[in-house]
Amino acid sequence: MDPSESFRTLSDLIRVHAEARPDAPAVEDPAARLSYRELDATADRVAASLQRDGVRSGDAVAICATGS
């Protein structure tokens, strides 16, 4: 890995996996499965929605989710 690329965002890492293994499972539970392609597309939709709402690069965004 190039030293200038040693730090990446989670979104960058998901995109790399989506390009290399688009149909591989990224998230699974007993009821559902999401491929890296689907996770990448979902992340893009969430990012676009946040940008429409005024969130800009560098802004903190809280994530609220149920425990696993």
All heavy atoms as an XYZ file, in Angstrom:
503
protein
N       0.844     -1.189      0.000
C       0.000      0.000      0.000
C       0.884      1.244      0.000
O       1.856      1.324      0.713
C      -0.905     -0.015      1.231
C      -1.776      1.208      1.347
S      -2.772      1.307      2.841
C      -3.869     -0.045      2.596
N       0.525      2.196     -0.804
C       1.218      3.475     -0.868
C       1.073      4.176      0.487
O      -0.030      4.265      1.018
C       0.572      4.306     -1.977
C       1.217      5.663     -2.172
O       1.661      6.271     -1.187
O       1.258      6.111     -3.324
N       2.192      4.667      1.075
C       2.104      5.335      2.391
C       1.104      6.485      2.422
O       0.489      6.747      3.447
C       3.523      5.850      2.633
C       4.389      4.998      1.781
C       3.551      4.607      0.584
N       0.910      7.168      1.312
C      -0.046      8.277      1.297
C      -1.484      7.784      1.382
O      -2.393      8.545      1.630
C       0.133      9.128      0.028
O      -0.217      8.373     -1.117
N      -1.687      6.477      1.166
C      -3.022      5.897      1.240
C      -3.201      5.042      2.496
O      -4.107      4.239      2.578
C      -3.284      5.040      0.003
C      -3.311      5.826     -1.279
C      -3.592      4.939     -2.485
O      -3.921      3.755     -2.286
O      -3.481      5.428     -3.604
N      -2.334      5.222      3.483
C      -2.398      4.368      4.666
C      -3.648      4.613      5.507
O      -4.072      3.747      6.249
C      -1.148      4.525      5.521
O      -1.034      5.861      5.966
N      -4.248      5.784      5.398
C      -5.482      6.057      6.121
C      -6.587      6.285      5.109
O      -6.462      7.099      4.206
C      -5.344      7.294      7.012
C      -6.622      7.623      7.736
C      -6.973      6.932      8.871
C      -7.473      8.588      7.253
C      -8.163      7.215      9.528
C      -8.658      8.880      7.900
C      -9.004      8.189      9.040
N      -7.659      5.542      5.267
C      -8.818      5.695      4.386
C     -10.066      5.778      5.234
O     -10.104      5.318      6.360
C      -8.939      4.489      3.458
C      -7.851      4.413      2.440
C      -8.135      3.292      1.493
N      -7.213      3.341      0.385
C      -7.188      2.438     -0.562
N      -8.016      1.420     -0.552
N      -6.341      2.539     -1.546
N     -11.100      6.330      4.649
C     -12.382      6.359      5.343
C     -13.056      4.991      5.199
O     -12.705      4.196      4.318
C     -13.309      7.434      4.749
O     -13.624      7.074      3.401
C     -12.668      8.820      4.797
N     -14.028      4.739      6.036
C     -14.806      3.508      5.932
C     -15.470      3.425      4.563
O     -15.483      2.367      3.922
C     -15.850      3.441      7.052
C     -16.749      2.224      7.074
C     -15.932      0.934      7.156
C     -17.720      2.315      8.229
N     -15.973      4.536      4.080
C     -16.601      4.579      2.768
C     -15.614      4.174      1.670
O     -15.965      3.438      0.744
C     -17.150      5.979      2.499
O     -17.739      6.039      1.228
N     -14.367      4.655      1.772
C     -13.340      4.274      0.790
C     -13.096      2.769      0.813
O     -12.980      2.134     -0.239
C     -12.013      4.980      1.082
C     -12.043      6.471      0.823
O     -12.913      6.928      0.056
O     -11.191      7.178      1.405
N     -13.005      2.193      2.000
C     -12.751      0.757      2.123
C     -13.908     -0.067      1.570
O     -13.697     -1.082      0.903
C     -12.476      0.394      3.586
C     -11.200      1.002      4.167
C     -11.110      0.717      5.670
C      -9.971      0.493      3.442
N     -15.121      0.362      1.833
C     -16.289     -0.341      1.286
C     -16.262     -0.290     -0.237
O     -16.497     -1.290     -0.909
C     -17.602      0.255      1.842
C     -17.729     -0.074      3.334
C     -18.815     -0.259      1.065
C     -18.833      0.671      4.043
N     -15.944      0.882     -0.801
C     -15.895      1.017     -2.255
C     -14.828      0.108     -2.864
O     -15.054     -0.524     -3.894
C     -15.637      2.469     -2.643
C     -15.446      2.629     -4.143
C     -16.072      3.848     -4.752
N     -17.476      3.943     -4.452
C     -18.051      5.037     -3.969
N     -17.351      6.120     -3.732
N     -19.345      5.070     -3.725
N     -13.657      0.006     -2.231
C     -12.590     -0.879     -2.720
C     -13.086     -2.321     -2.750
O     -12.894     -3.034     -3.738
C     -11.318     -0.746     -1.850
C     -10.332     -1.865     -2.125
C     -10.663      0.609     -2.087
N     -13.743     -2.757     -1.672
C     -14.286     -4.120     -1.631
C     -15.396     -4.300     -2.666
O     -15.486     -5.352     -3.300
C     -14.809     -4.462     -0.237
C     -13.727     -4.817      0.726
N     -13.122     -6.046      0.752
C     -13.138     -4.091      1.694
C     -12.200     -6.071      1.688
N     -12.184     -4.890      2.273
N     -16.230     -3.280     -2.847
C     -17.319     -3.363     -3.824
C     -16.776     -3.510     -5.242
O     -17.352     -4.227     -6.061
C     -18.223     -2.137     -3.725
N     -15.669     -2.857     -5.535
C     -15.062     -2.976     -6.861
C     -14.414     -4.342     -7.052
O     -14.486     -4.919     -8.132
C     -14.034     -1.867     -7.069
C     -14.671     -0.492     -7.200
C     -13.665      0.643     -7.180
O     -12.454      0.389     -6.955
O     -14.092      1.793     -7.375
N     -13.788     -4.867     -5.994
C     -13.074     -6.149     -6.102
C     -14.010     -7.351     -5.995
O     -13.821     -8.350     -6.689
C     -12.003     -6.227     -5.016
N     -15.001     -7.267     -5.103
C     -15.905     -8.387     -4.832
C     -17.327     -7.879     -4.664
O     -17.882     -7.909     -3.559
C     -15.454     -9.107     -3.563
C     -14.087     -9.741     -3.656
C     -13.622    -10.315     -2.331
N     -13.218     -9.321     -1.334
C     -12.108     -8.596     -1.382
N     -11.299     -8.696     -2.377
N     -11.802     -7.755     -0.415
N     -17.944     -7.407     -5.726
C     -19.253     -6.741     -5.597
C     -20.358     -7.612     -5.012
O     -21.228     -7.102     -4.313
C     -19.584     -6.322     -7.026
C     -18.723     -7.165     -7.898
C     -17.494     -7.489     -7.110
N     -20.328     -8.905     -5.265
C     -21.409     -9.768     -4.793
C     -21.087    -10.500     -3.493
O     -21.926    -11.246     -2.981
C     -21.793    -10.770     -5.887
C     -22.325    -10.045     -7.115
O     -23.104     -9.089     -6.954
O     -21.936    -10.419     -8.242
N     -19.896    -10.270     -2.949
C     -19.530    -10.901     -1.672
C     -20.365    -10.288     -0.552
O     -20.707     -9.105     -0.588
C     -18.050    -10.691     -1.388
N     -20.705    -11.097      0.459
C     -21.510    -10.557      1.564
C     -20.718     -9.546      2.393
O     -19.590     -9.804      2.787
C     -21.863    -11.790      2.387
C     -20.888    -12.837      1.987
C     -20.434    -12.513      0.608
N     -21.322     -8.389      2.627
C     -20.709     -7.347      3.454
C     -21.323     -7.353      4.845
O     -20.632     -7.178      5.843
C     -20.895     -5.989      2.808
N     -22.633     -7.554      4.903
C     -23.381     -7.562      6.164
C     -24.384     -8.699      6.074
O     -25.092     -8.831      5.084
C     -24.126     -6.223      6.384
C     -24.919     -6.252      7.675
C     -23.165     -5.049      6.354
N     -24.419     -9.521      7.114
C     -25.375    -10.632      7.144
C     -25.958    -10.785      8.533
O     -25.289    -10.530      9.522
C     -24.682    -11.956      6.804
C     -24.243    -12.102      5.379
C     -23.672    -13.485      5.118
O     -24.462    -14.396      4.813
O     -22.446    -13.630      5.240
N     -27.206    -11.187      8.568
C     -27.825    -11.658      9.799
C     -28.801    -12.756      9.388
O     -28.935    -13.035      8.203
C     -28.456    -10.517     10.597
C     -29.754     -9.983     10.017
O     -30.314    -10.578      9.074
O     -30.240     -8.968     10.520
N     -29.449    -13.412     10.334
C     -30.327    -14.519      9.954
C     -31.457    -14.123      8.992
O     -31.940    -14.950      8.235
C     -30.893    -15.002     11.290
C     -29.854    -14.628     12.289
C     -29.299    -13.314     11.788
N     -31.844    -12.866      8.986
C     -32.992    -12.448      8.176
C     -32.615    -11.806      6.846
O     -33.446    -11.721      5.952
C     -33.854    -11.482      8.974
N     -31.385    -11.330      6.701
C     -31.039    -10.580      5.494
C     -29.546    -10.634      5.203
O     -28.740    -10.956      6.078
C     -31.475     -9.130      5.639
N     -29.226    -10.301      3.959
C     -27.836    -10.248      3.502
C     -27.677     -9.030      2.609
O     -28.558     -8.725      1.809
C     -27.502    -11.505      2.718
C     -26.156    -11.516      2.062
C     -26.044    -12.754      1.148
N     -24.840    -12.752      0.389
C     -24.658    -12.147     -0.781
N     -25.640    -11.478     -1.331
N     -23.507    -12.204     -1.402
N     -26.560     -8.324      2.745
C     -26.268     -7.158      1.922
C     -24.890     -7.364      1.301
O     -23.914     -7.607      2.016
C     -26.260     -5.908      2.800
C     -26.562     -4.552      2.207
C     -27.960     -4.516      1.594
C     -26.421     -3.475      3.248
N     -24.802     -7.287     -0.034
C     -23.515     -7.436     -0.704
C     -22.727     -6.124     -0.594
O     -23.280     -5.078     -0.241
C     -23.728     -7.771     -2.184
O     -24.248     -6.644     -2.870
N     -21.431     -6.189     -0.928
C     -20.639     -4.963     -0.923
C     -21.174     -3.959     -1.942
O     -21.166     -2.758     -1.695
C     -19.153     -5.255     -1.189
C     -18.434     -5.648      0.069
C     -18.155     -6.975      0.346
C     -18.059     -4.690      1.004
C     -17.508     -7.340      1.515
C     -17.420     -5.041      2.178
C     -17.140     -6.373      2.431
O     -16.512     -6.728      3.584
N     -21.665     -4.429     -3.077
C     -22.261     -3.527     -4.077
C     -23.471     -2.807     -3.469
O     -23.619     -1.593     -3.603
C     -22.702     -4.322     -5.309
C     -23.386     -3.488     -6.366
C     -24.072     -4.303     -7.464
N     -23.594     -5.647     -7.653
C     -22.840     -6.056     -8.677
N     -22.485     -5.211     -9.599
N     -22.467     -7.317     -8.763
N     -24.333     -3.549     -2.775
C     -25.527     -2.959     -2.162
C     -25.161     -2.017     -1.020
O     -25.768     -0.950     -0.867
C     -26.453     -4.064     -1.663
C     -27.041     -4.903     -2.776
C     -27.657     -6.202     -2.292
O     -27.106     -6.825     -1.352
O     -28.685     -6.597     -2.867
N     -24.161     -2.404     -0.214
C     -23.727     -1.549      0.888
C     -23.137     -0.246      0.359
O     -23.426      0.831      0.883
C     -22.704     -2.286      1.753
C     -22.168     -1.531      2.966
C     -23.297     -1.131      3.915
C     -21.128     -2.374      3.687
N     -22.343     -0.335     -0.701
C     -21.759      0.860     -1.311
C     -22.854      1.781     -1.854
O     -22.818      2.997     -1.637
C     -20.795      0.446     -2.422
C     -20.023      1.614     -3.005
O     -19.605      2.505     -2.243
O     -19.825      1.627     -4.233
N     -23.829      1.215     -2.530
C     -24.932      2.016     -3.080
C     -25.741      2.666     -1.951
O     -26.140      3.834     -2.057
C     -25.840      1.153     -3.950
N     -25.972      1.936     -0.877
C     -26.706      2.477      0.273
C     -25.931      3.625      0.908
O     -26.501      4.674      1.235
C     -26.989      1.371      1.302
O     -27.788      0.363      0.680
C     -27.707      1.917      2.525
N     -24.619      3.442      1.069
C     -23.779      4.501      1.644
C     -23.825      5.755      0.770
O     -23.881      6.881      1.291
C     -22.347      4.008      1.803
N     -23.814      5.582     -0.558
C     -23.905      6.733     -1.466
C     -25.230      7.469     -1.293
O     -25.270      8.705     -1.292
C     -23.751      6.293     -2.927
C     -22.317      5.959     -3.296
O     -21.397      6.307     -2.526
O     -22.119      5.333     -4.359
N     -26.332      6.714     -1.149
C     -27.645      7.350     -0.962
C     -27.708      8.104      0.363
O     -28.244      9.224      0.422
C     -28.763      6.307     -1.038
C     -29.046      5.828     -2.451
C     -30.334      5.042     -2.546
N     -30.386      3.890     -1.659
C     -29.876      2.683     -1.936
N     -29.268      2.473     -3.081
N     -29.998      1.699     -1.073
N     -27.161      7.517      1.420
C     -27.152      8.192      2.724
C     -26.312      9.460      2.642
O     -26.712     10.526      3.129
C     -26.636      7.248      3.833
C     -26.381      8.004      5.122
C     -27.626      6.107      4.063
N     -25.138      9.374      2.006
C     -24.264     10.548      1.872
C     -24.956     11.661      1.088
O     -24.894     12.833      1.471
C     -22.954     10.153      1.194
N     -25.627     11.303      0.003
C     -26.332     12.306     -0.802
C     -27.437     12.973      0.016
O     -27.628     14.199     -0.060
C     -26.908     11.668     -2.061
N     -28.139     12.189      0.808
C     -29.199     12.732      1.647
C     -28.631     13.689      2.697
O     -29.185     14.774      2.932
C     -29.956     11.587      2.324
O     -30.945     12.082      3.186
N     -27.531     13.304      3.316
C     -26.898     14.176      4.317
C     -26.424     15.481      3.673
O     -26.586     16.562      4.249
C     -25.726     13.458      4.985
C     -26.100     12.307      5.924
C     -24.861     11.516      6.323
C     -26.825     12.825      7.155
N     -25.872     15.392      2.466
C     -25.412     16.599      1.768
C     -26.587     17.514      1.442
O     -26.483     18.734      1.596
C     -24.658     16.226      0.493
C     -23.305     15.620      0.789
C     -22.628     15.050     -0.448
O     -23.239     14.911     -1.501
N     -21.357     14.713     -0.307
N     -27.717     16.940      1.018
C     -28.912     17.747      0.749
C     -29.390     18.454      2.014
O     -29.948     19.546      1.950
C     -30.038     16.883      0.182
C     -29.909     16.579     -1.288
C     -31.172     15.959     -1.851
N     -31.598     14.753     -1.148
C     -31.153     13.521     -1.421
N     -30.285     13.328     -2.388
N     -31.598     12.488     -0.739
N     -29.164     17.813      3.158
C     -29.584     18.396      4.431
C     -28.566     19.384      4.998
O     -28.746     19.899      6.095
C     -29.845     17.294      5.458
C     -31.087     16.482      5.133
O     -31.940     16.971      4.357
O     -31.219     15.358      5.661
N     -27.473     19.608      4.262
C     -26.502     20.624      4.677
C     -25.247     20.112      5.339
O     -24.392     20.905      5.739
N     -25.103     18.815      5.494
C     -23.882     18.263      6.090
C     -22.745     18.398      5.085
O     -22.907     18.112      3.900
C     -24.083     16.781      6.495
C     -22.791     16.178      7.013
C     -25.186     16.657      7.536
N     -21.601     18.857      5.549
C     -20.432     19.065      4.691
C     -19.260     18.219      5.175
O     -19.239     17.763      6.321
C     -20.021     20.537      4.702
C     -21.086     21.465      4.160
C     -21.260     21.272      2.653
N     -22.410     21.980      2.146
C     -23.474     21.393      1.595
N     -23.549     20.100      1.486
N     -24.479     22.108      1.149
N     -18.288     18.042      4.319
C     -17.092     17.281      4.655
C     -16.477     17.824      5.944
O     -16.317     19.039      6.094
C     -16.084     17.369      3.512
O     -14.949     16.603      3.795
N     -16.173     16.943      6.874
C     -15.592     17.339      8.150
C     -16.606     17.501      9.262
O     -16.232     17.557     10.434
N     -17.900     17.585      8.924
C     -18.940     17.675      9.946
C     -19.069     16.338     10.670
O     -18.924     15.276     10.061
C     -20.302     18.020      9.329
C     -20.400     19.444      8.840
O     -19.470     20.244      9.096
O     -21.399     19.773      8.172
N     -19.340     16.396     11.959
C     -19.575     15.177     12.737
C     -21.021     14.722     12.514
O     -21.945     15.533     12.474
C     -19.348     15.440     14.224
N     -21.199     13.417     12.337
C     -22.514     12.831     12.155
C     -22.644     11.666     13.118
O     -21.826     10.745     13.089
C     -22.725     12.343     10.690
C     -24.066     11.650     10.536
C     -22.594     13.501      9.718
N     -23.640     11.689     13.972
C     -23.874     10.602     14.915
C     -24.566      9.435     14.219
O     -25.355      9.617     13.290
C     -24.739     11.085     16.080
N     -24.257      8.242     14.659
C     -24.904      7.039     14.133
C     -25.639      6.380     15.284
O     -25.057      6.109     16.327
C     -23.867      6.056     13.540
C     -23.141      6.723     12.380
C     -24.540      4.773     13.101
C     -21.988      5.925     11.842
N     -26.920      6.131     15.102
C     -27.723      5.484     16.111
C     -28.195      4.152     15.549
O     -28.831      4.104     14.491
C     -28.912      6.377     16.473
S     -29.960      5.674     17.750
N     -27.851      3.068     16.223
C     -28.237      1.736     15.740
C     -28.498      0.816     16.932
O     -28.055      1.094     18.047
C     -27.113      1.158     14.877
N     -29.232     -0.227     16.670
C     -29.476     -1.199     17.727
C     -28.234     -2.067     17.909
O     -27.432     -2.209     16.992
C     -30.673     -2.099     17.373
O     -30.397     -2.767     16.148
C     -31.943     -1.288     17.238
N     -28.087     -2.635     19.086
C     -26.959     -3.513     19.368
C     -27.086     -4.826     18.643
O     -28.164     -5.245     18.253
N     -25.956     -5.455     18.449
C     -26.001     -6.761     17.767
C     -25.905     -7.888     18.772
O     -25.580     -7.703     19.909
C     -24.883     -6.866     16.765
O     -23.639     -6.674     17.382
